[in-house]
Amino acid sequence: MANYFNTLSLGQKLDQLSKCRFMETSEFEDGVNALKEKRNGFYVEIGAYDSKIMSNTYLLETEYGWSGMALEIDPARSNEYNSNRSNKCVTADATTFNYLDYFIENNVPERVDYLQIDIDPANTSYNVLLSIPFWKNKFRVITFEHDFYTREFDDIREKSRKYLKSFGYELVVSNISPN
């Protein structure tokens, strides 16, 4: 998704972002259009990797004034992110990170506009998904990279969908892929 996403125009990127994978059922009717022109939103990006080239949040931060937090296990990548972006990237292992404590201590809004989980391999992304405090924080749009196409962890796609549905999220687009 990342390479494809970054080849799109600004309008197309916002349109794609607004069609991402999950959103709360109660917001389904107006949720698809909610992020298209949203200014000053808030994101949580787990698996930041590159600050610009492969980032789904770079555009939100630089063009739409969003704030947020990112998490990256690689210190060099985290440092690169922090040198190029105004929002903070925390260097930490996403699988052992205490999201609830961090969200409370850093005043992360209870309603976050965008959550991205993109950790490799897919079973690691799923374990991170299970550690997000969905009982406390709500997310308007969630993208979750399940890597179903690799067939390495065939069950992750269905398990993640079932888990998010249990918190009231509805699948909007089943897969976003450059193919």
Secondary structure, DSSP 8 states (H G I E B T S, - for coil): -HHHHTTS-HHHHHHHHTT-SEEEGGGHHHHHHHTTS--S-EEEEES---SSTT-SSHHHHHHH--EEEEEES-HHHHHHHHHH-SSEEEES-TTT--HHHHHHHTT--SEEEEEEE--SSHHHHHHHHHHS-TTT-EEEEEEE---GGG-TTTTHHHHHHHHHHTTTEEES-S-----
